[in-house]
Amino acid sequence: MPTLLILVGAVTIPPGLAALVLGWLPSWLSGHIERPRLWGLGMLGFGLFVVTQIPSLRERFEDAGSAAVALRFIVLAVGLAAMALSGGRLIRR
């Protein structure tokens, strides 16, 4: 299970960071995403949530208290909301 979480994090965090910082999108998404930086924020939030689900990291968040656990879910919610708002009409090139 931790290997799968690491893999999902490794697949989502780099493109999310590139989209957030540079406005770059993978080629298969460039015509479907209207706001790439917002999509990048969403992917980054989702990726960080997935990585913090790794058991060794999750225990540290739980030891830090309920505020740290709530922060993980806030990051997930903001990430999913950003991904939902980043779409738009299909842009034909």
Secondary structure, DSSP 8 states (H G I E B T S, - for coil): -HHHHHHHHHHHHHHHHHHHHH----GGGTTTBS-HHHHHHHHHHHHHHHHTTSHHHHHHHHHH-HHHHHHHHHHHHHHHHHHHHHB-S----
